Amino acid sequence: MSQTLFSGRYVGKRIKRIEDPRLLTGKGLYVDDLRLPGSLYAFFVRSQYPHARILSINTQDAEKLSGVVAVYTYRDIERYVEPLTFEDAKSEPMPLLASSKVRYVGEPIVMIVARDKYVARDAADLISIDYEPLEAFSDPYKAMESDIKIHEPAERNIATNEKISCGDVDAAFSKAYLVISEKLYNQGVAPAPMEPRGVAAMYDGYTLTVWSSTQTPYDLKEELASKLKLNIPRIRVIQPDVGGAFGAKITRYPEEYLVPLASILNGAPVKWFATRWEDFVSLNRGRDLYAELELAVSKEGQVLGIRGRIIADLGAYPWGTELPMICARMLTGPYKIENVSLDVLGVYTNKVPLMAYRGAGRPEATFFIERMMDIVSDELGIDPVELRLRNLIRPEEMPYRNCGGMKYDSGDYPSTLMRGVEKLGYRDLLRWAEEEHRKGRLVGVGFSFYVEVTSGGPFESAIVRIESDGKVTVISGSTPHGQGDATGFAQIVADMLGIDISDIRVLWGDTDLIARGVITAGSRTITVGGGAVIQATQRVIEKARKIASHMLEAREEDLVFEGGKFYVRGTPDKYVTLKDVAKKAYFSPPRDIEPGLEAISYYNPGGPVYPFGMHLAVVEIDRETGRVKILSYRSLDDVGRAINPMLIEGQLVGGIAQAIGQALYEEFLYDEQGYPRNPSMADYLIPTALEIPGNIENMFQETPTRHPHGTRGVGEIGTIGAPPAIVRAIEDALKRAGAKVRITRMPVKPEYIYNILKHLSTQQ
């Protein structure tokens, strides 16, 4: 990485987010804030059954209600729009409005369009649907045992069946001193963003403009062009402000096709915004993976091999088939385990479909392998730090390709673990916990060590334009939605151009701004999107250099650019500013140079990079209730180069907060028949500020990567490192009380802990 790329004025500094003044002063614009003249409103009648045949739909009374403009069933839309299909799974097509069958509670069946959203809601009560209920499944194991098919092509309801294998697993197990078996579960959770999904659309006869609370406006544009069986000359998709997404707004949902279709068919703007109940039952679930694992270990604690199964509860449609594969490919984590055999299954149930949620397969993999490493530590009586040191990939083995085919780019895992043990105070905290236990408190300490994959391809795009007044516009193909990436981009450009950050504006989220962007997901935006910004800025500087050489009557190679000025080497008093060059570029450019001063870049990251680090949690258990309180939380993360430490801390703390929710409180529950049991904020337990410790301490180490700015990506680290650390801390506290326990699933509920402590008290 070039040491002269950045001036150091902004990059690496704690710069306040440039996005925030507009949002904090109430000037944000979310989907439901849109006021489109003459707008109609959509409402969806959704299945109340988890699995049923649709025998008939009667919409006549709803159509007669004053204010209702149109009512659509599958038969009304099938000639206008294609169903969704899935190439990588055994599946029937997914109609955008259910036709003959429903497969989960919340699946849309009827779309009502009315002049008022309350009228649309009232009309829903006038629609009569006759069902023939079918047996439903909320447990993938039971679904695999049944002859009843959720999708006809899928025998035993298995949508996907893949395998990961390497080395000689049989030989590894034959040499094992000990074989440890366990079934682990990473429970299903609701992403529950603060802003539910929403879509608005307007068609003027030429351009279809769609506003969606999405992470993928460019994909949505392409999907609309592909799925709508209408001759739409031009499609524009705008991502307005998004009130949280966490991966759940990557997928294109039925409403994102149907609302634009309704606008086209009715010749008026149409808007839909989900209720909180709708968001629970129609927004994809996250996690919901099982791991049946066996570890072969030597007497010294070396993990010789792994075999078993990863099973994903895909729900009703195969949106998330890649998630169990990501989990399986990352299952060995930072450890050198070279004999692996894993069957990877995606199984249909009658739940809302599974898809990405912050971390998307990596939190599950880390939870599974770190739980198993702690179990090995307990069974062999080997210190958990020492056990990990004996298994960690060594720095001289980098780059290292694991059994899942993931090529870890760089890193010194052993020294990072030891640095974490020291800097996070692990040994001191263990001694403190023992002292507190003697005083009667039930406290515990746990840690995890992780490696994470970020910043994949295929590319990201950016335009950097120096305007005629010297100010700069940055257009990103990335689609941030709260992460603060615009601030990071502005810091990079301000340093490279030697200008004030206040002279930079950053735009994104509109398919009219740049031809193609990809996404903000997978912790890739600063790394891949920032790479595109750097390339485009470098190209702008090179063009500006050509113009400056004319202005200074000097050769390009003799010019120095720093502090926003070009000057001839050795004569810094003879210079032209970037503003001077911009004015020249637009109003009187040299004859051999194209007017203007802008450049576009499509940056190929050349494969992912891999952050890593250690997370540590300290908990206290209330003996009377079993309630867990997190006393403190600390982490040491290798983030590559830190563009803005404050942004990194924000991402880490946010991810840790969500992980606390998963470890202790959250689970999206379905009963045995497939009905959701807690689809409301009253019953789904998202932690508040009271449950999040105020003393979360984040420490960084910076090992620059191959990228021009050296970053790794940090957005999902908290959800990856925190759950196994918290669970281990709870185990540690319970063991101090005399309990022999293996915690194999989350959330770790107070009643579970209470029953353990009650059982102990009866034995004493």
N, C-alpha and C positions, 0 to 999 in steps of 0.2 A: 504494500500500500504506500502510495506517495506520501511523504511527510510534508510536502508543500501544498497539498491539495486544499487545505483549509487554513485560514489565517489564525484561527484560534480565538477569534473575538466572540463567536457564537457556538460553534460546535464543541460539545463537551460541557457546556454551561447550562445552568438551571434557568432556562428562559421560559417565562410564563406563556401559556398557550394563546396564540393569536386568534383562535376560534372562539374564545370564551366571552369577550365583551358583548358580542351580538347575542349569544345565548343567555347570558346572565341578565341582560337588559330586556328580555322578553321579545327579541326580534327574530328568534328562530322561526322556521317555517316547516312544520310537520304535515303529513298527509291530511290529517283532520283539520288543519288550519286553512287549507285551500278553500277559497270562495270563488267558484266558477259560476258566472252568470247563467241562470237557467238550468242549474244542475239538477239531475235526478239522483235518486238514492237507491242503492241495491241492498237487498237483504237475502240471506240464504236459509232455506229450510234444510235442516241437517238430520241425518239418521239418528233416531233414538235407540236403535238396535245395534249391537256389535256385529251381528252376522244374520242376514235375512234376505229372502227373495222379495223383490218388489212386485206385488200382484197388480196394483193399480194406483194411479195418482189422479185425484180430482181437484182441479184448480178453478172450477167455474165460479164458485162463490167469491174467491179472492179476486178474480178478474173483474167482477162487478163492483167491487168496492171503490168508492169515489177517491180519486187521486192515484189509483193504480194505473200505470201506463202499460206494463207488459208482465207476463208471467212465463217463465221458460222452464221446460223440462228437457231431458236428454233428446227427445224426439224433435224439439224445436231448434236445437243448436247443432245437431250432428252433421248437417249439411254445410255448416259454416266453419267448424273447427275440428281438428284432428284430436283423437285421444292421446294420452301420454303412453309411451311404450318404453320398455326396459330391455336393452339388448343383453345385459350381463346376468340375467336371472330368468328362471322359469316362472313366467308370469303372464297373465292375461293383461290386455291393455287397460289403462285406467281412464274411464270416461270422466270428463270434467264435471258432469252431473251424472250421478249414478243412474244406470239404465235398468238392468234387470236384477241387480244384487247390490247390497251394501256390505262392507267388510269391517267397518269400525264406527263407533259412536262419534258423530261429528262429520261424517262424510257428506258433502253437499249433494242434495237431490233436486232442489228447485231454486231458481233465482227469481226474485220479485224485484221489479223496478217501479218506483213510485215517485211522486213529486215531493214527498216528505218522508224522512226516515222512519217516523213514527207510524205513518200509514203503511209503509212497507212491512214494519214489524207486526202491525195489527192484521195485515193480510195473511201473514204466515199462519195465524190461528185458524184461518178459514180453509186451509188446504188439508185435504184428507188423503192419507196414504195407507194402503192396505199392505201388510207384510206377512210373509210366512217365515217365522223365526227359525233359524238353523243353529245347530250346536256351535258354540263359540269357544275360543281358546285365549287365555291370557298367560299361559305357561308354555314355552316352546317345547319342553320335554313332553308334555301331554299332547301338544300338536303333532309331534313326531310319532306318537304312538297311535294316532287315529287314522281311520280310513276316510274321514270327512276332509275334503280338500277346500282350502280357502281360495287357491288358484288351481284350475284343472291340470295344467302341465306339471305341477309340483307334487311328486310322490312324497308321502309322509310330510307334506308341507315344507319340504326343504327347497329353498329358492336357489341357494348356491352351496357348493361343496368343493372346497379347494384344499390344497395341502402345501405345507412348507416343510422341507426336510434337508438335512445336510449331515455329513459325517457318518459315523457308524454307531447308531443309537443302541442297537442290541449289545454291541461290545462294551459300550459305556456302562450300560446297566449291569452287565455281567461282572464288571470290575468294581461295582459300587460297594462301599462299606455300609451305606444306609440308603434306602429309597424312601423318600417322603412324598406322601400323596395328600392332595387337598382339593376341595372344590371351593372356588371363590366366586363371589358375585359382586359386580359393580352395578348398582341399582339404576333403574330408569329414573331420569329426572326431567323436569320441565324447564326449558330455557328461561321462560317467564321474563322477557324484556319489559322494561317500564312502559314502552310504547307497543301496544298490540299491532298486528299487521294492518295495513290499509292500502287501498289502491284508488286512484282517480284517473279518468281518461276523458279525452276530448278529441273528436274527429271533425275536421273542418272541410272534409271532402277531398283533401289532398294529403294532409299530414295527420297521422294518429299520434297524439302526445299522451304519454302515460306517466303518471307519477306513482311511484311505489316505494314503500318502506322496505327496501331490499338491499342486499349486499352485492347484487349482480345485475346492474342495469344493462350492461352490454350483452350478457347472456339472454336476458329477458327480451331485448330488442330482436335478437336473432331467433329466439323461440317464437315470438309473435309472428315474425315474417314467415317462419316455417309452418306453424300450426294453423294460422288463420287461412281458410280457403277462400280468401277474398283478395281482390286486386287493390292493395293499399299502396299508393305510390311512395309514401315516405313514412317511416316510423321513428319517433324520437322518445326515448325513455329518460326520465329525470329521477334521480335519487335525491329527494329533499333531505332535510335533517332527519336523522334516524335515532329514535330513542332506545337504543340497545338492539343487539341482534345476536351476538355470541355464536354465530354459525347457523342459527336457526332460520335466518333469512337469506341463505344461499340458494335454497331450493326454489324453483318456480312452482307456485301453488295454483290450483284451479282458478281462484278468484283473479289472478293476474292475467288470465286469458279472458275470463268471462266478463269482467267489468269493461275492458276495452271493446269486446264484442257488443255489449249492450249499448255503448256509446255510438258505435257504428250503425247498429240496427235502428236506434231511436233518434239519431241526428241531434243529440244533445250530450252535454257532459254528464258523466255518471260517476258517483263516488260511493265507496264502501269502506267502512272502518269497523274492525272486529270488536265485539264485546270481550270482556275478560274471559267469560266462559268459552266463547268461540275460540279464543286463542289457546286455551288449555286443550281443547279437544280437536283442534285442527292444525296447530303449530307442531312441527315434528318433536318427538322425544329425543333425549340424548342418553348416552351410555347404554345400559341394559345389556351387558355382556357377561357371560359366564366363562369361567376357566376351570377345566378339569385337568390338573397337572400332576405329574410325577417328576421328581428331581432325583437323579442319581448323584450321590456325593461321596467323596473320599473321606477317610478318617480325619484328614487335616482340613476338611471343609471346602475342598475344590468341587465346584459343580461340574460333573463329568458329562451330564446330558439332561435333556428335557424331552418329555413326550406327553401327549394329551390332546385335548380338544378346546377350541375357542368356539363358543356358540353365541350368536347374536340373535336377540329377539327383534326381528325386523319390523314387526307390526304388519299392517295390512298390505303394504306395497313395498317393493324393493328399492327404496330411495337410498338406503344407507349400506349397500352391500360392501362398499370399500372399507367400512369401519372395522369389522372383525379382522380384515386382512392387514390394515395398518397396525392394529393391536398385535397381531401375530408376528408381523415383521419387526416390530420393536420390542417384542417380549423379552429378549435377552438383555435389554437395557445396556448399561455400560460395562457389562461383564463378558469375559471371554468364555463363551459356552459354544462349543463347536460341534456338538452332536444334538441335533434337534429333529423331532418329528411331531408336527402339529396338524391335525385335521381342523379345518376352519369352515364352520357351517353358518349359513344365514337361514333362519327359520321364520315362516309366517305365523303370526298370531292375529287376533282381532283387536289390536290396539292402533292408535294413531301411528303412522309410519315413523321409523327411526331414521335419524340423520345427524349431521354434525352438530356438536355442541362443544364449546370452547375446549380445545385439545384434541377432540375427534380421534379416538383410538389410542392416543399416547397416555392420557391419564389412566385409562384402563390397563394398558400394558405395564406402566410403572407401578400401579397398585398391586397387580398380580405378582410381578417379580420381586418387589420389595417385601411384600407379605411373605413370599416363599423364602427369601433370604433371612428374614427375621425368624421364621420357623426353624430353618437350618441352624441358625445361631443358638436358638433355645435347645434344640435336640442334641446338638454336639457340645454345648457348653462353651462355645467360642465367642469371644467378644464380638459384637456386631460390626464394629469398625475393622477389627482384624480380619473377620470373615470377608468383608468386602474388599479389603486390600489384597487378599489372596486371590480374588477373582476378577478384579478390575483389569480392563485392557490397559496395556502399558503405553507410554507415549512413543516409544520407538516402534510400536506396531501400527502407528497412524501413517497414512489413512488406513482405516480398518473396515473391511466388509463383513458384516455380520451374517448370520444364517438366513435372515430375511432378505438379503441383498442390499441392505442399507449401507452406504459407504460413509462412515464417520470421517469427517474431513480433518479434524485436528483436536488436540486437547491433551492435557496431562491430568488424567482422572485421579491417580493416587495422590499426587501432591495437592490437588484441589480438595480431596477428602480430608487430608491431614490439616490443611489450612483451615477448612471449615470446622473441624473438631476444635482447633485452637481459637479461631476468631469468634465462633458462635458460643464458645464456653461450654461445650458438651460435658467434659469431665467434671468441671466445677458444678454444673447444674445437677449431675447425678449425685454428687456428694451433698449438695443442698437438699435434694429431694429425700435422701436418706435421713438427713437431720430433721427435716420437717415431718417425715413419717414417724420418727421417734416422739415428736411432739403431738402426734395424733392426727395430723393432716394426711389426706390421701392424694398425693401428687405424683406425677409421672413425667418422664422425658422421653421423647422419641425423635428419630431423624430418618430421613430418606436420602438416597443419592439417585440422581436421575440423569438420563440423557434424552434430549428431545429433538425432533426433526422439524425444521422450519425452512421457509424461504424457497419453496420449490418453484418450478416453471409454470407455464412455458416461457413467459416473458412479462414485462410490464412496460408501459409507455409513458412518455412525458413530452410536453412542449415547453420550452423556455423562450420567452420573448422579451427583449428589452424594447420598451415603447419609445416613442420619439422624444418624450420628456425625461428619459433616463430611468423611469420606474420599471419594474419587472413584473411580468405575469408568468406564473407557473401553472401549467395545466397538467394534471395527473390522470392517467388511466386507472390508477388505483381508486378504490371507492371507500375511503375511511368513513366511519360512522360513530365517532366519539373518541377515537384513540389518540387524537392530537397529532396525527401524522403531518398535517399541513404545517404545523409549527416546526417539525423536524425538517421538512423540505425547505422551508424558508431559512432555517439556520444554515443548511448546507449551501444554498444559493447565495445567501448574504456573505458567507465566508469566502466562497469561491470568487465572487464578483467584487468583494471589498466595499459593499454598500451597506446602508442601514437596513435592518430587518423591516422597519416600518415602510420602506419603499417597495415591498414585495407583497403581492396578493397571490393566493393559491386557490385554484378552482378545480373542481372535480364533480363527478356524479351526474354528468349530462352527456348523453351520447352524441350531441351536436358539437361538443367541445373538441373531441379528439376521436379519430376513426375507430379505434379499438383499444379497450382496456381489458384487464382481466378481473381482479378481485382484491378486496381486503379480507384476507382469511389466512389461516396457516402461518400466522406470525411472519408475514412476508413483506409488508408494505414499506417499511423503512429500508429494508435490505434490497428488495427487488425494485420497488417503486423508486426508492432513493437512488439506486444504481442508474435507472433511466434518467432521473433528474440530473445526476452528475454528468452523464454522457451528453445530454442535451446542452447543459451549461458549458461544458468544455467546447462543444462545437460552436456555440455562440461566441465564446472568447476567441476562438480561432478566426471566425469571420471578422470579429471586431478588430483583431490584430491586423488583418489585411487592410482594413479601412484606415486604421491608425498609421500604418506604414506609409500610406499615401499622404496623410495629413502631416506627418513628421518628416517626410521625404527621407525615409530610412528603410533598410531591409527588415523584413519581418523577423528574421533570426536575431537581429540586433536589438529588438524591443524587449523590454521587461514590463510585465503586468503585475502590479501589486497595489493594494489600497484603492482600487477602483480607477487606476491611472495607468496609461501606457507612457513609457519614456525610453529614450535611447540609453542603452547600457552605459553607465559612467557619467551620464548627465541627467540626474533626476530632476533638475529644475526645468528641463525642457520636456513638457508632457502634454497629453490631451486626456481629458476625463472620459469615462464611459458615457456620460451624458453628452459630451461633445461628439463622440463617435456615433451615438445613436441618432443625434440630429443630422449628422452628415449622411448616415445610412438611409434615412427616410426622405431627406429633402434635396440632397445633391451628391448621390453616391458616385464613386469613381466609375468610369465607363465600363471597366472590365469586371465590375462586381454587381451582383443582383441587389436591388434595393431591399431594405428591411433588415432586421436583425433578430432572427429567431431560428430555432432548430428543433427538430423532433428526434426522439430516440426510442427504439424498442430494445430494451435491455434483457438479454438472456442470462439468467443466473448461473447456468452451467451445472445445475444440480443443487440439492439442498445443503444447508449447513446445520450444525448440531450444537445448540447450547447445552450446558450441563451444570450441575451444582449440587449443593447440599441444603436441605431444609430441615428445620428443627422446631418442635413444638413442646411447650410446657403446659400441662393441664392439671386441674384439680377436680376431684370428684366429690360431690356432696354425698356423704354416707347415708343420709336420711332419704334422699330422693333419687339418687343415681344420676343426677344432672352433672354434665361436664361443663366446666368453665375453662376457656383457654386463657392462661395467665400471661403468656408471652409467645411471640413467634419471631424466629430469626431465619435468615437465609443468606447463602453465599452463592451467587450465580455468575457464571462466565457468560457475559453478554456480547462478546466481541468488543467492538468500540462503542462507547456510550455517546450517542449524539446529544441526548438531553437526559441527564440523570433523573430529573423530576418526572418526565414522561415515563421512564422505565419504572420508577417507584409506583406511579399511578397504576400502570398495567399490572405490576406484581401484586400490589395490595388488592386490586379489584379481583384478580384471579384467586388469591388466597381467600378472600371473602366468599367467593362462590364455592371454593373447595371446603371451607368450614361448613357451608350449607349442606354440601353432599356428605361430608363425614359425620355430621351430627343431627341434621334436621330433615333434609329433603328426600322425598321419594314419591314419584308419581304412581299412585296405587290403582290397580284394577282388581275387581273381584274375579272369582273363578269363571264367571260367565262373560267376562270382557267388558263390564261396565266400569267407567272411571269412578273412583270413590272420593277423590279430593280435588275436583277441578275448579277450585276457587282459592283466593288468597286467604280466606278464613280457615281453610283446611290444609293447604299446601304451605309448609312451614319454611318460608324464606327468612334467613336471619336478618335482624335489624342491626342498627349501629350498636345496640346494647350487647349483642352477641359477638361482635368483632372486637378483638383486643385493640386498645389504643396504642400499644407499644410494639407494633410490627416493625422490625428492623431489617432493612435490606442492604446487604453489602455486595459490591460488584468486584469481579476481577475482569480485566480487559485483555483478551488474547485476540488480536485482530484476525479476521478471516481474509480470504483471497479477494473479497469484494473491494472496490475502490475506497469505500468508507469503512470497511472492516467490521460491519455489524453482523449480528447473528439472528436477531428477532426474539422478542420476549413476551409477546401478548398472552401466551397460554401457559407460561411457566408455572404460575401460581396454582392452577388447577391440576397440574401434573405432579409437582413436588409435595403439595400439602397433604392430600388425603392419607397416604401411608405414614407420614410423619405423625399426624394427629392420632391415627389409629394405634400406632406403636406406643405413643405416649399414654394412651388409655390402658393398653395392655400392661405397660410398665407400672402404672399406678395400681392396677388390680393385682399384679404379682406381688407388689409390696404388701398388699393386704392378705396374701396367702393363696390367691386363686391361681389355678393352672388353666390358662385360657388361650385359645387361638381365635382371634376375631377374623372372620372370613368374609364378612359383608358389611355394607353400610346402608343406612345410617346406623351409628351405634347409639341406640335409643336408651333413654334413662331407665325404662322398665327392664331392659336386658341387663344393664349394670346393677340395678336394684335387686333383681332376682339372684344374681351371682353373689352379691354381698349378703343377702338374706340367707342364702344357702350356707355361706361361710359361717355366719353367726350361729346357725343351728348346730354346726359341727363343733363349735368351740366350747 
